Amino acid sequence: MSKQVDWHKARVKKQMKTQKVLKQMSVEQREAIEEIQKSVAQCIEMIKDCNDLYMSDVAKLESSWHSLRWAFEVDDI
């Protein structure tokens, strides 16, 4: 079997696992993950395009970070 086929099978297996885990999460958790992914992607694009980052992007990133922390409540009590 070729490396490409092995890689594809591994990717499909990982995606199926990820979908299963996401289904077990609350809506708030899934939304927090989506929000942080979007914020990070926007920040990376801004940095690549302008070699700079707007303060509004930093604020979105910080807000997303807090949403993620709140959704998963992993902080020490």
Contacts in CASP RR format, 6 or more apart in sequence:
PFRMAT RR
TARGET T0000
AUTHOR 0000-0000-0000
METHOD contacts of the structure
MODEL  1
MSKQVDWHKARVKKQMKTQKVLKQMSVEQREAIEEIQKSVAQCIEMIKDC
NDLYMSDVAKLESSWHSLRWAFEVDDI
22 30 0 8 1.000
22 33 0 8 1.000
25 33 0 8 1.000
26 71 0 8 1.000
28 71 0 8 1.000
29 71 0 8 1.000
29 72 0 8 1.000
31 67 0 8 1.000
31 71 0 8 1.000
32 64 0 8 1.000
32 67 0 8 1.000
32 68 0 8 1.000
32 70 0 8 1.000
32 71 0 8 1.000
32 72 0 8 1.000
33 68 0 8 1.000
33 71 0 8 1.000
35 63 0 8 1.000
35 64 0 8 1.000
35 67 0 8 1.000
35 68 0 8 1.000
36 64 0 8 1.000
36 65 0 8 1.000
36 67 0 8 1.000
36 68 0 8 1.000
38 64 0 8 1.000
39 57 0 8 1.000
39 60 0 8 1.000
39 61 0 8 1.000
39 63 0 8 1.000
39 64 0 8 1.000
40 61 0 8 1.000
40 64 0 8 1.000
42 57 0 8 1.000
42 60 0 8 1.000
43 53 0 8 1.000
43 57 0 8 1.000
43 58 0 8 1.000
43 60 0 8 1.000
43 61 0 8 1.000
46 52 0 8 1.000
46 53 0 8 1.000
46 54 0 8 1.000
46 57 0 8 1.000
47 53 0 8 1.000
69 75 0 8 1.000
END
